[in-house]
């Protein structure tokens, strides 16, 4: 089958790499892609915010399956437009994607489905925000209701900072913010493939949102991840599937807006049990890079089964017994004001390391043929190993071969988990 992948990040690069390893996939096209993706498959230009443009491209390239990576086209209704042309699409409808598009909507559905989550207030004025902050107390959690590219959440003990973030969010017309109670405990990402009825969970992963080591610095779109989690409860996936994922899919179907695609549950393993932090309507970045690195089931066949409502008869997923770690190389100034246009060297040497894939995110090709930075998160250096320690060692050995002036990355991705696994 011929697959069209929509998107331009490291997530899409990782998806494409997995699709190319599926014997049932004859060709992959990506739009708009990036410099690294263009080295592997045909890339096309498209306005991802225009659903009809996405659907027209799918028809033009005779795609058998369309995989939509980012949240913006999903919320805009790109999957609906593709399906209206009679083309199979992996990704929820615009109505179902509101689980990510509106945190207030997600809270409403969670209440209907009796899914455990943080107590919250939806606020439309700064006075309401102030009251909610005082009710919950510090640490304060303030979330932009809408899409914010992973940077719409502030967690702080500074009440003034919390109010400032809320004020910035509410400055837009008809805007809302969600003020929540703080959830203690480690956070876990769990993806599930669903066709609107059947739910197939993937491996749990953990990502690192803060820019600096030791979870210091500002929130980002994600600076690294690893999977699986050697420390997580053995029954975590089964428990979350039964108490969170399946109830949400059932609730969305009952509403008449079935959710078919990738349902991403951001979870907190609190002292009171598992709680949902948020839902996303697509593969997460950078967790996708590590989860797919461990998946041995052919990805194209899995996504097609979800897109054609055939998951109930799909074979059980097969996983590699090892571990994967990804380290994000970010541009100077990220996340506040990333610098672009700097030449990247050492990419080939890094990719030649054992068990390593270098997935491009914010990259472009210069007139002289060199690859340069073109975004905040520039690369996801992903390594697979028999142990978490080996995966870390391979990832950082590859990162150290890459040169990008002013770039920065965290040195502690999966460090604590790897040390604990070795008994240190």
SELUMFI-91394 format. One record per residue (C-alpha): x, y, z. Coordinates in Angstrom, 2 decimals, decimal comma. Each point is the difference from the previous one (the first is absolute). Example, Ala and Ser with C-alpha at 12.3 -4.5 7.8 and 13.67 -1.06 7.14 Angstrom:
2
+---------+---------+---------+
|       u |       v |       w |
+---------+---------+---------+
|   12,30 |   -4,50 |    7,80 |
|    1,37 |    3,44 |   -0,66 |
+---------+---------+---------+
//
This chain:
424
+---------+---------+---------+
|       u |       v |       w |
+---------+---------+---------+
|    0,00 |    0,00 |    0,00 |
|    0,99 |    3,62 |   -0,55 |
|    0,01 |    2,17 |    3,13 |
|   -0,12 |    3,80 |    0,24 |
|    1,35 |    1,39 |    3,28 |
|   -0,96 |    3,56 |    0,94 |
|    2,48 |    1,94 |    2,15 |
|    3,57 |    1,23 |    0,20 |
|    1,44 |   -1,01 |    3,37 |
|    2,09 |   -2,74 |    1,55 |
|   -3,24 |   -1,79 |    0,86 |
|   -0,87 |   -0,28 |   -3,69 |
|    3,58 |   -1,00 |   -0,85 |
|   -0,24 |   -2,85 |    2,53 |
|   -3,41 |   -1,07 |   -1,35 |
|    1,42 |   -0,04 |   -3,54 |
|    3,01 |   -2,06 |    1,08 |
|   -2,35 |   -2,59 |    1,51 |
|   -2,29 |    0,00 |   -3,04 |
|    2,99 |   -0,62 |   -2,27 |
|    0,73 |   -3,13 |    2,04 |
|   -3,46 |   -1,41 |   -0,76 |
|    0,02 |   -2,34 |   -3,01 |
|   -3,62 |    0,89 |   -0,78 |
|    0,97 |    3,66 |   -0,57 |
|    1,12 |    0,53 |   -3,60 |
|    0,56 |    3,77 |    0,16 |
|   -0,10 |    2,88 |    2,47 |
|   -0,56 |    3,66 |   -0,87 |
|    0,29 |    2,76 |    2,60 |
|   -1,33 |    3,55 |    0,03 |
|    1,55 |    2,39 |    0,75 |
|    2,87 |   -2,06 |    1,52 |
|    3,47 |    1,25 |    0,91 |
|    3,60 |   -0,43 |   -1,15 |
|    0,43 |   -3,41 |    1,61 |
|   -3,32 |   -1,37 |   -1,22 |
|    0,81 |    1,21 |   -3,54 |
|    3,08 |   -2,24 |    0,00 |
|   -2,23 |   -3,07 |    0,39 |
|   -3,33 |    0,66 |   -1,74 |
|   -1,68 |    2,38 |   -2,44 |
|   -1,12 |    3,24 |    1,63 |
|   -2,77 |    2,29 |   -1,19 |
|   -1,13 |    3,45 |    1,08 |
|   -3,37 |    0,44 |    1,67 |
|   -1,70 |    2,43 |    2,36 |
|   -0,64 |   -2,34 |    2,92 |
|   -2,58 |    2,42 |    1,43 |
|   -2,18 |   -0,37 |   -3,12 |
|   -2,00 |   -3,27 |    0,20 |
|   -1,02 |    0,09 |   -3,66 |
|    3,61 |    0,52 |   -1,10 |
|    1,03 |   -3,07 |    2,01 |
|   -2,85 |   -2,06 |   -1,50 |
|    0,80 |    1,17 |   -3,52 |
|    3,64 |   -0,99 |    0,39 |
|   -1,05 |   -3,43 |    1,27 |
|   -2,12 |   -0,50 |   -3,12 |
|    2,72 |    1,39 |   -2,26 |
|    2,65 |   -2,46 |    1,22 |
|   -2,51 |   -2,91 |    0,02 |
|    0,57 |   -0,68 |    3,70 |
|   -1,49 |   -3,17 |    1,44 |
|    0,48 |    1,30 |    3,54 |
|    0,57 |    3,48 |    1,43 |
|    1,71 |    0,40 |    3,37 |
|   -0,40 |    3,45 |    1,55 |
|    2,72 |    0,80 |    2,53 |
|   -0,60 |    3,47 |    1,51 |
|   -2,98 |    1,15 |    2,03 |
|   -0,76 |    3,20 |   -1,95 |
|   -1,24 |   -1,71 |   -3,23 |
|   -1,92 |   -2,57 |    2,07 |
|   -1,88 |    2,65 |    1,97 |
|   -0,62 |    1,86 |   -3,27 |
|   -1,72 |   -3,09 |   -1,43 |
|    2,62 |   -1,36 |   -2,42 |
|   -0,93 |   -3,63 |    0,77 |
|   -3,66 |    0,75 |   -0,83 |
|    1,00 |    1,52 |   -3,33 |
|    2,20 |   -2,97 |   -0,90 |
|   -2,71 |   -2,53 |    0,88 |
|   -2,53 |    1,95 |   -2,06 |
|    2,13 |   -0,91 |   -3,06 |
|   -0,33 |   -3,69 |    0,87 |
|    3,61 |   -0,28 |    1,20 |
|    0,89 |   -1,82 |    3,23 |
|    1,40 |    2,37 |    2,61 |
|    1,74 |   -0,57 |    3,33 |
|   -1,04 |    2,91 |    2,19 |
|   -3,14 |    1,12 |    1,82 |
|   -2,73 |    2,21 |   -1,44 |
|    0,04 |    3,70 |    0,79 |
|   -2,77 |   -0,55 |    2,56 |
|    1,87 |   -2,85 |    1,72 |
|    3,31 |    1,91 |   -0,07 |
|   -1,59 |    2,53 |    2,37 |
|    1,26 |   -2,31 |    2,74 |
|    3,28 |    1,78 |   -0,68 |
|   -1,38 |    3,19 |   -1,51 |
|   -1,84 |    0,97 |    3,20 |
|    1,09 |   -1,00 |    3,49 |
|   -3,41 |    1,07 |    1,31 |
|   -1,69 |   -2,38 |   -2,45 |
|    2,35 |   -2,82 |    1,04 |
|   -0,92 |    0,58 |    3,66 |
|   -3,68 |   -0,21 |   -0,91 |
|    0,43 |   -3,35 |   -1,78 |
|    2,18 |   -1,33 |    2,83 |
|   -2,80 |    0,81 |    2,44 |
|   -2,50 |   -1,88 |   -2,17 |
|    2,33 |   -2,98 |   -0,30 |
|    0,86 |    0,08 |    3,72 |
|    3,70 |    0,21 |   -0,82 |
|    2,23 |    1,04 |    2,93 |
|    1,57 |    3,43 |   -0,52 |
|    0,99 |    3,14 |    1,89 |
|   -2,69 |    2,25 |    1,45 |
|   -0,25 |    3,10 |   -2,17 |
|   -1,78 |    3,29 |   -0,65 |
|   -0,59 |    1,38 |   -3,49 |
|    0,50 |    3,78 |    0,17 |
|   -0,79 |    2,82 |   -2,39 |
|    1,12 |    2,96 |    2,14 |
|    3,07 |    0,75 |    2,09 |
|   -2,24 |    0,39 |    3,07 |
|   -1,19 |   -3,59 |   -0,47 |
|    3,62 |   -1,08 |   -0,42 |
|    1,04 |    1,74 |    3,22 |
|   -2,79 |   -1,70 |    1,92 |
|    0,93 |   -3,41 |   -1,42 |
|    3,69 |    0,49 |    0,79 |
|   -0,83 |    0,80 |    3,60 |
|   -2,30 |   -3,01 |    0,25 |
|    2,61 |   -2,50 |   -1,19 |
|    3,11 |    1,71 |    1,42 |
|    3,60 |   -0,44 |   -1,14 |
|    1,46 |   -1,49 |   -2,10 |
|   -2,30 |    1,71 |   -2,50 |
|   -0,97 |   -1,69 |   -3,28 |
|   -1,39 |    2,26 |   -2,75 |
|   -0,76 |   -1,36 |   -3,49 |
|   -0,97 |    1,77 |   -3,19 |
|   -3,27 |   -1,63 |   -1,11 |
|    1,04 |   -0,18 |   -3,65 |
|    2,97 |   -1,27 |   -2,01 |
|    3,34 |    1,42 |    1,10 |
|    2,62 |   -2,35 |   -1,54 |
|    0,74 |   -1,58 |    3,37 |
|    0,82 |    3,33 |    1,61 |
|   -3,40 |    1,16 |    1,29 |
|    0,47 |   -1,34 |    3,53 |
|    1,63 |    1,77 |    2,93 |
|    0,74 |   -1,79 |    3,26 |
|    1,40 |    2,38 |    2,58 |
|    0,04 |    0,90 |    3,68 |
|   -0,01 |    3,68 |   -0,99 |
|   -3,59 |    1,26 |    0,06 |
|    0,91 |    3,08 |   -2,03 |
|    1,52 |   -2,16 |   -2,75 |
|   -3,13 |   -2,17 |   -0,06 |
|   -2,23 |    3,09 |   -0,33 |
|    2,22 |    1,47 |   -2,74 |
|   -0,27 |   -3,20 |   -2,05 |
|   -3,78 |   -0,05 |    0,44 |
|   -0,23 |    3,66 |   -1,03 |
|    2,04 |   -0,68 |   -3,16 |
|   -2,26 |   -2,93 |   -0,91 |
|   -3,19 |    1,98 |    0,67 |
|    1,13 |    2,95 |   -2,13 |
|   -1,37 |   -1,80 |   -3,08 |
|   -3,70 |    0,24 |   -0,90 |
|   -2,24 |   -2,68 |    1,57 |
|    3,01 |   -1,56 |    1,72 |
|   -0,16 |   -2,30 |    3,04 |
|    2,56 |   -1,33 |    2,43 |
|   -0,15 |   -3,07 |    2,20 |
|    1,33 |    0,28 |    3,55 |
|    0,68 |   -3,39 |    1,58 |
|    1,13 |   -1,56 |    3,21 |
|    3,66 |   -1,04 |   -0,08 |
|    0,57 |   -3,72 |   -0,51 |
|    2,99 |   -1,55 |    1,77 |
|    1,99 |   -2,98 |   -1,25 |
|    1,79 |   -0,90 |   -3,25 |
|   -1,65 |    0,64 |   -3,35 |
|   -0,44 |   -2,69 |   -2,64 |
|   -1,14 |    0,13 |   -3,63 |
|   -2,11 |   -2,89 |   -1,25 |
|   -1,09 |   -0,14 |   -3,65 |
|   -2,87 |   -2,13 |   -1,27 |
|   -0,94 |   -0,86 |   -3,57 |
|   -3,78 |   -0,09 |   -0,37 |
|   -2,53 |   -0,40 |   -2,80 |
|   -2,77 |    1,60 |    2,06 |
|   -0,94 |   -3,24 |    1,75 |
|    3,03 |   -2,22 |    0,61 |
|    2,95 |    1,40 |    1,98 |
|    3,56 |   -1,28 |   -0,47 |
|    2,45 |    1,56 |    2,49 |
|    3,66 |    0,53 |   -0,88 |
|    2,99 |    0,13 |    2,37 |
|    0,03 |    2,59 |    2,78 |
|    2,69 |    2,66 |   -0,36 |
|    1,26 |    2,94 |    1,99 |
|    0,98 |    3,35 |   -1,47 |
|    1,93 |    2,94 |    1,42 |
|   -1,76 |    3,33 |   -0,46 |
|    2,38 |    2,44 |    1,70 |
|    2,87 |    1,50 |   -2,01 |
|    2,77 |   -0,72 |    2,50 |
|    1,49 |   -2,86 |    1,97 |
|   -1,74 |   -0,87 |    3,24 |
|   -3,30 |    1,28 |   -1,44 |
|    1,20 |    3,60 |    0,14 |
|   -0,87 |    2,83 |   -2,35 |
|   -3,13 |    0,73 |   -2,05 |
|   -2,51 |   -2,50 |   -1,37 |
|    0,68 |   -1,20 |   -3,53 |
|   -1,61 |   -2,30 |   -2,55 |
|    2,21 |   -2,77 |    1,42 |
|    3,77 |   -0,42 |    0,33 |
|    0,23 |   -3,78 |    0,03 |
|   -1,75 |   -3,24 |    0,87 |
|    0,50 |   -3,68 |    0,70 |
|   -2,03 |   -3,22 |   -0,17 |
|   -0,95 |   -2,37 |    1,47 |
|    0,02 |    0,98 |    3,69 |
|    1,78 |   -2,58 |    2,16 |
|   -1,43 |    1,54 |    3,17 |
|   -3,68 |    0,23 |   -0,98 |
|   -2,59 |   -2,29 |    1,61 |
|   -0,34 |   -3,27 |   -1,93 |
|   -3,75 |    0,43 |   -0,40 |
|    0,18 |    3,68 |   -1,02 |
|   -0,90 |   -0,48 |   -3,68 |
|   -2,91 |   -2,35 |    0,73 |
|   -1,26 |    2,27 |    2,79 |
|    0,13 |    3,19 |   -2,09 |
|   -1,58 |   -1,76 |   -2,99 |
|   -2,91 |   -1,18 |    2,15 |
|   -0,52 |    3,15 |    2,10 |
|    1,03 |    2,79 |   -2,40 |
|    0,45 |   -0,86 |   -3,67 |
|   -2,93 |   -2,32 |   -0,67 |
|   -2,48 |    2,16 |    1,99 |
|    1,05 |    3,11 |   -1,98 |
|   -0,35 |   -1,79 |   -3,35 |
|   -3,41 |   -1,36 |    1,08 |
|   -1,12 |    3,47 |    1,14 |
|    1,03 |    1,63 |   -3,26 |
|   -1,87 |   -2,67 |   -1,99 |
|   -3,14 |    0,52 |    2,10 |
|    0,24 |    3,73 |   -0,72 |
|   -0,18 |   -0,72 |   -3,73 |
|    3,60 |    1,18 |   -0,54 |
|    2,01 |   -3,25 |    0,07 |
|    3,72 |    0,41 |    0,60 |
|    2,01 |   -1,99 |   -2,54 |
|    3,75 |    0,55 |   -0,09 |
|    2,62 |    0,46 |    2,69 |
|   -1,29 |    0,82 |    3,48 |
|    2,83 |    1,27 |    2,19 |
|   -0,55 |   -0,03 |    3,74 |
|    2,35 |    2,16 |    2,05 |
|   -0,10 |   -1,55 |    3,47 |
|    1,20 |    0,81 |    3,50 |
|    0,70 |   -2,96 |    2,29 |
|   -1,08 |    1,78 |    3,18 |
|   -0,08 |   -1,15 |    3,61 |
|   -3,78 |   -0,43 |   -0,51 |
|    0,35 |   -2,07 |   -3,17 |
|    0,13 |    0,72 |   -3,74 |
|   -1,41 |    3,37 |   -1,11 |
|   -0,33 |    1,41 |   -3,53 |
|    1,97 |    3,21 |   -0,51 |
|   -1,16 |    0,53 |   -3,59 |
|   -0,97 |   -1,72 |   -3,23 |
|    1,54 |    0,53 |   -3,40 |
|   -1,50 |   -1,12 |   -3,30 |
|    3,21 |   -1,09 |   -1,73 |
|    3,39 |   -1,61 |    0,49 |
|    2,07 |    1,96 |    2,53 |
|    3,42 |    1,42 |   -0,76 |
|    2,61 |   -1,16 |    1,14 |
|   -1,65 |   -3,11 |    1,50 |
|   -0,92 |   -1,35 |   -3,45 |
|    3,68 |   -0,30 |   -0,88 |
|    0,68 |   -2,43 |    2,85 |
|   -3,27 |   -1,93 |   -0,07 |
|    0,28 |   -0,74 |   -3,72 |
|    3,68 |   -0,92 |    0,41 |
|   -1,17 |   -2,92 |    2,14 |
|   -3,02 |   -1,04 |   -2,10 |
|    0,52 |   -3,04 |   -2,24 |
|   -3,58 |   -0,29 |   -1,29 |
|   -0,19 |    1,50 |   -3,54 |
|   -1,20 |    3,57 |    0,58 |
|   -1,76 |    0,51 |   -3,34 |
|   -2,19 |   -3,04 |    0,51 |
|   -0,84 |    1,10 |    3,55 |
|   -1,00 |    3,54 |   -1,01 |
|   -2,01 |   -1,26 |   -2,98 |
|   -1,91 |   -2,40 |    2,27 |
|   -0,88 |    2,93 |    2,26 |
|   -1,03 |    2,16 |   -2,97 |
|   -2,27 |   -2,74 |   -1,37 |
|   -1,60 |   -1,17 |    3,27 |
|    1,76 |   -3,38 |    0,04 |
|    1,97 |    0,19 |    3,23 |
|   -2,14 |   -2,66 |    1,67 |
|    1,57 |   -2,69 |   -2,22 |
|    3,54 |    1,46 |   -0,08 |
|    2,75 |   -2,25 |    1,40 |
|    1,49 |    0,75 |    3,42 |
|    2,77 |    2,61 |   -0,16 |
|    3,62 |   -1,21 |    0,04 |
|    2,62 |    2,01 |    1,92 |
|    3,78 |   -0,13 |    0,04 |
|    1,19 |   -0,95 |    3,51 |
|    2,44 |    2,91 |    0,09 |
|   -0,20 |    3,71 |    0,80 |
|    0,11 |    3,26 |   -1,94 |
|    1,15 |    3,49 |    0,95 |
|   -0,35 |    3,20 |   -2,00 |
|    1,87 |    3,25 |    0,67 |
|   -1,22 |    3,22 |   -1,60 |
|    2,61 |    2,40 |   -1,35 |
|   -1,51 |    3,49 |    0,20 |
|    1,04 |    3,26 |   -1,62 |
|    1,54 |    2,88 |    1,91 |
|   -2,74 |    2,03 |    1,68 |
|   -2,56 |   -2,83 |    0,08 |
|   -2,76 |    0,11 |    1,20 |
|   -0,31 |    3,80 |    0,29 |
|    1,56 |    1,16 |   -3,28 |
|    1,86 |   -2,74 |   -1,88 |
|    2,69 |    1,01 |   -2,44 |
|   -0,19 |   -1,58 |   -3,46 |
|    2,25 |   -0,24 |   -3,04 |
|    3,04 |   -1,58 |    1,68 |
|    1,78 |   -2,82 |   -1,85 |
|   -0,18 |   -3,47 |    1,56 |
|    2,95 |   -2,37 |   -0,36 |
|    0,74 |   -3,52 |    1,21 |
|   -3,39 |   -1,41 |   -0,98 |
|    1,35 |   -2,91 |   -2,03 |
|    2,52 |   -0,98 |    2,67 |
|   -2,75 |    0,06 |    2,65 |
|   -2,36 |   -2,12 |   -2,10 |
|    2,74 |   -2,59 |   -0,57 |
|    0,17 |   -0,79 |    3,71 |
|   -1,36 |   -3,41 |    1,01 |
|   -3,73 |    0,05 |    0,74 |
|   -0,36 |    3,72 |   -0,78 |
|   -2,49 |    1,91 |   -2,16 |
|    0,23 |    3,78 |   -0,43 |
|   -3,50 |    1,34 |   -0,56 |
|   -0,26 |    3,52 |   -1,39 |
|   -2,45 |    2,54 |    1,42 |
|    0,86 |    3,62 |   -0,80 |
|    2,38 |   -0,36 |   -2,95 |
|    0,26 |    1,31 |   -3,56 |
|    2,43 |   -0,25 |   -2,93 |
|    2,07 |    3,10 |   -0,82 |
|    0,87 |    1,10 |   -3,53 |
|    3,47 |   -1,55 |    0,36 |
|   -1,50 |   -3,35 |    0,97 |
|    0,82 |    0,22 |    3,69 |
|   -2,68 |   -0,83 |    2,56 |
|   -0,87 |    2,83 |    2,37 |
|   -2,18 |    0,60 |    3,02 |
|   -3,51 |    1,22 |   -0,81 |
|   -1,85 |   -0,26 |    3,30 |
|    0,27 |   -0,22 |    3,77 |
|    0,29 |   -3,74 |    0,40 |
|    2,43 |   -0,93 |   -2,75 |
|    0,75 |   -3,73 |    0,37 |
|   -1,12 |   -3,05 |    1,98 |
|    2,97 |   -2,33 |    0,43 |
|   -1,54 |   -3,38 |    0,78 |
|    1,84 |   -3,13 |    1,09 |
|   -1,09 |   -3,57 |    0,72 |
|    1,83 |   -2,29 |    2,39 |
|   -0,34 |   -3,24 |    1,90 |
|   -0,07 |    2,01 |    3,24 |
|   -1,05 |    3,54 |    0,81 |
|    3,61 |    0,81 |    0,87 |
|    1,21 |   -1,23 |   -3,39 |
|   -2,70 |    1,98 |   -1,82 |
|    1,02 |    3,16 |    1,91 |
|    3,68 |   -0,58 |   -0,72 |
|   -0,66 |   -0,43 |   -3,71 |
|   -2,27 |    3,06 |   -0,20 |
|    2,46 |    2,33 |    1,70 |
|    2,98 |   -1,36 |   -1,96 |
|   -1,88 |    0,95 |   -3,17 |
|   -1,08 |    3,40 |    1,36 |
|    3,63 |    0,80 |    0,79 |
|    0,92 |   -0,45 |   -3,68 |
|   -2,48 |    2,67 |   -1,15 |
|    1,04 |    3,63 |   -0,31 |
|   -2,56 |    2,82 |    0,02 |
|    1,21 |    3,36 |    1,23 |
|   -1,76 |    1,15 |    3,17 |
|   -2,10 |   -3,17 |    0,27 |
|   -0,92 |   -1,55 |    3,32 |
|   -1,32 |   -3,34 |    1,25 |
|   -0,63 |   -1,69 |    3,29 |
|    2,60 |   -2,46 |    1,33 |
|   -2,32 |   -1,75 |    2,44 |
|   -2,61 |   -1,65 |   -2,24 |
|   -0,89 |   -3,39 |    1,60 |
|    3,02 |    0,32 |    2,32 |
|   -1,83 |   -0,64 |    3,24 |
|   -1,96 |   -2,96 |   -1,40 |
|    3,14 |   -1,53 |   -1,50 |
|    1,89 |    0,34 |    3,29 |
|   -2,88 |   -1,54 |    1,96 |
|   -0,20 |   -2,89 |   -2,48 |
|    3,69 |   -0,70 |    0,66 |
|   -0,53 |    0,21 |    3,76 |
|    1,93 |    3,25 |    0,48 |
+---------+---------+---------+
//
